[in-house]
Amino acid sequence: MRVKPAVGSKGIVVVGSTNRSKLLGVKRAWRLFESADVVGVEVEKTVGPQPIGWREVFYGSLQRALKAANAVEHARYSVGVEAGLVPAPMPSGLMEVQVAVIVDREGRVSVGTSSGFEIPYAMINSVLGFRELGNVASKLLKRGEIKEKLGIVGYLSRGTVTRVDLTFQATLNALLPRINERVYGRLYTVEEYERVLKEMLF
């Protein structure tokens, strides 16, 4: 179902999620540079419930952005945010990061990541069995729906860093090439991005 923006909009930025933390993080980053109406749409995931590995996280965030763009008429930008687990030299062997992919109307892509943190070793077997980290953490920590609120990082950091913060960081970093185009030069097209992603070794 396509969504029609309100008349007189300042510009639509559509996010491929209705998760409150993701929407707040994108809004917080965007308003530092320009005024826009940030709206979220539910999209079908193209990766598993628990993305593992850089390639899958990058690909999942791109697909969220593309599906969001198809759902909203006249959006200036679409944003896909995907959290996933990537290899790291830590006792658990994995850390969680968020990746934000921004696609504009011309089909140009910019990408950013959040800071990463090690996931507890006690969760490894469950997430490697493709259970979503947020659901695993909710059960282990005996908390409510973690992924819609502070995120696991919020509980581990005792509220000093939240999922909103990680989405903000990833989106802000994805905006850097767009607010500094003279320095960065050209951006990848969607087709170039997908090709390079397949060729890269992670």
C-alpha positions as CSV (number, residue, x, y, z in Angstrom):
1,M,0.0,0.0,0.0
2,R,1.4,3.4,-1.0
3,V,1.2,6.3,1.4
4,K,0.4,9.8,0.1
5,P,2.3,12.7,1.9
6,A,0.4,15.7,3.3
7,V,0.0,18.7,1.1
8,G,2.5,21.4,1.8
9,S,5.1,19.0,3.3
10,K,8.6,20.3,4.0
11,G,9.9,17.1,2.3
12,I,9.3,13.5,3.2
13,V,11.9,11.2,4.7
14,V,10.5,7.7,4.8
15,V,12.0,5.0,7.1
16,G,11.5,1.3,6.4
17,S,10.3,0.6,9.9
18,T,7.6,1.6,12.4
19,N,9.9,0.8,15.3
20,R,9.7,3.9,17.6
21,S,13.4,3.8,18.5
22,K,14.4,3.8,14.9
23,L,12.0,6.7,14.0
24,L,13.2,8.8,16.9
25,G,16.9,8.2,16.0
26,V,16.4,9.2,12.3
27,K,14.4,12.3,13.3
28,R,17.1,13.4,15.8
29,A,19.8,13.1,13.2
30,W,17.9,14.7,10.3
31,R,16.7,17.8,12.2
32,L,20.4,18.8,12.8
33,F,20.6,19.7,9.1
34,E,17.2,20.3,7.7
35,S,13.5,20.3,8.4
36,A,11.6,17.2,7.1
37,D,8.6,15.1,7.8
38,V,9.9,11.7,8.9
39,V,7.4,8.9,8.5
40,G,7.7,5.2,9.1
41,V,6.3,2.3,7.1
42,E,6.2,-1.4,7.8
43,V,8.3,-3.3,5.3
44,E,8.9,-7.0,4.8
45,K,12.4,-8.0,5.9
46,T,14.6,-9.6,3.2
47,V,17.1,-11.0,5.8
48,G,16.5,-13.3,8.7
49,P,15.1,-12.3,12.1
50,Q,18.7,-12.0,13.3
51,P,21.1,-10.7,10.6
52,I,24.6,-12.0,11.1
53,G,27.7,-10.7,9.2
54,W,28.4,-7.3,7.6
55,R,27.1,-8.2,4.2
56,E,23.7,-9.3,5.5
57,V,23.4,-6.2,7.7
58,F,24.3,-3.8,4.9
59,Y,22.0,-5.7,2.4
60,G,19.1,-5.7,4.9
61,S,19.3,-2.0,5.5
62,L,19.5,-1.2,1.8
63,Q,16.4,-3.4,1.1
64,R,14.5,-1.6,3.9
65,A,15.3,1.7,2.3
66,L,14.2,0.6,-1.2
67,K,11.0,-1.0,0.0
68,A,10.2,2.2,2.0
69,A,10.8,4.3,-1.1
70,N,8.3,2.2,-3.0
71,A,5.7,2.7,-0.3
72,V,5.6,6.5,-0.1
73,E,5.0,8.8,-3.1
74,H,7.3,11.7,-3.7
75,A,9.7,10.9,-0.7
76,R,12.9,12.9,-1.1
77,Y,14.9,10.2,0.9
78,S,14.3,6.8,2.2
79,V,16.2,5.3,5.1
80,G,16.7,1.7,6.0
81,V,18.1,0.8,9.5
82,E,19.1,-2.7,10.3
83,A,20.8,-4.0,13.5
84,G,22.9,-7.1,13.2
85,L,25.8,-9.1,14.7
86,V,29.3,-8.9,13.2
87,P,32.5,-10.8,14.0
88,A,34.8,-9.1,16.5
89,P,37.9,-10.1,18.6
90,M,35.9,-10.5,21.8
91,P,35.2,-13.5,24.1
92,S,31.7,-13.9,22.5
93,G,33.1,-13.3,19.0
94,L,30.3,-11.0,18.1
95,M,29.2,-7.4,18.6
96,E,26.0,-5.6,17.6
97,V,26.0,-2.6,15.3
98,Q,23.3,-0.7,13.5
99,V,23.7,0.2,9.8
100,A,21.7,3.1,8.2
101,V,21.4,3.3,4.4
102,I,20.0,6.5,2.8
103,V,18.7,6.4,-0.8
104,D,17.6,9.6,-2.5
105,R,15.2,10.1,-5.5
106,E,18.2,9.9,-7.9
107,G,19.0,6.4,-6.6
108,R,22.2,7.5,-4.9
109,V,23.3,5.6,-1.7
110,S,25.1,6.7,1.5
111,V,25.8,4.5,4.4
112,G,26.7,4.9,8.1
113,T,27.2,2.7,11.1
114,S,26.7,3.1,14.8
115,S,29.2,2.3,17.5
116,G,29.3,-1.4,18.4
117,F,29.1,-3.4,21.6
118,E,29.8,-7.0,22.6
119,I,26.7,-9.1,23.2
120,P,26.8,-11.3,26.3
121,Y,28.2,-14.8,25.8
122,A,25.1,-16.2,27.4
123,M,23.1,-15.2,24.3
124,I,25.4,-16.6,21.7
125,N,23.8,-20.0,21.2
126,S,20.3,-18.5,20.9
127,V,21.2,-15.9,18.3
128,L,23.3,-18.3,16.3
129,G,20.2,-20.4,16.2
130,F,18.7,-17.4,14.3
131,R,16.6,-16.1,17.2
132,E,16.3,-12.3,17.3
133,L,18.6,-10.7,19.8
134,G,15.9,-8.5,21.2
135,N,13.7,-11.4,22.0
136,V,16.5,-13.4,23.5
137,A,17.5,-10.4,25.7
138,S,13.9,-9.8,26.8
139,K,13.7,-13.4,28.1
140,L,17.1,-13.5,29.7
141,L,16.8,-10.1,31.4
142,K,13.2,-10.7,32.3
143,R,12.2,-7.4,30.7
144,G,9.5,-6.3,28.4
145,E,9.8,-5.8,24.7
146,I,13.4,-4.5,24.7
147,K,13.7,-3.9,20.9
148,E,10.9,-1.3,20.9
149,K,12.3,0.6,23.9
150,L,15.9,1.1,25.2
151,G,17.2,-1.8,23.2
152,I,19.6,-4.3,24.8
153,V,22.3,-1.7,24.8
154,G,20.1,0.4,27.1
155,Y,19.8,-2.3,29.7
156,L,23.5,-3.2,29.5
157,S,24.6,0.4,29.7
158,R,22.0,1.2,32.5
159,G,20.3,3.7,30.3
160,T,23.4,5.8,29.3
161,V,23.2,4.6,25.7
162,T,19.9,3.5,24.0
163,R,18.8,2.1,20.8
164,V,17.7,5.6,19.7
165,D,21.3,6.7,20.2
166,L,22.6,4.0,18.0
167,T,20.1,4.7,15.2
168,F,21.0,8.4,15.6
169,Q,24.7,7.6,15.2
170,A,24.2,5.4,12.1
171,T,21.9,7.9,10.4
172,L,24.2,10.9,11.2
173,N,27.2,9.0,9.7
174,A,25.1,8.2,6.6
175,L,24.3,11.9,6.2
176,L,28.0,13.0,6.2
177,P,28.7,12.4,2.5
178,R,25.5,14.3,1.7
179,I,26.3,17.4,3.7
180,N,29.9,17.4,2.5
181,E,29.4,16.5,-1.2
182,R,32.4,18.6,-2.3
183,V,34.7,16.6,-0.2
184,Y,33.2,13.1,-0.8
185,G,32.4,13.5,-4.5
186,R,30.0,11.1,-6.1
187,L,27.9,8.5,-4.3
188,Y,27.3,4.9,-5.4
189,T,24.1,4.2,-7.2
190,V,22.0,1.4,-5.9
191,E,23.3,-0.9,-8.6
192,E,26.9,-0.1,-7.9
193,Y,26.4,-0.5,-4.2
194,E,24.8,-3.9,-4.6
195,R,27.7,-5.0,-6.9
196,V,30.4,-3.8,-4.6
197,L,28.7,-5.4,-1.6
198,K,28.7,-8.8,-3.4
199,E,32.4,-8.4,-4.2
200,M,33.7,-7.3,-0.9
201,L,35.3,-9.7,1.5
202,F,34.0,-9.5,5.1
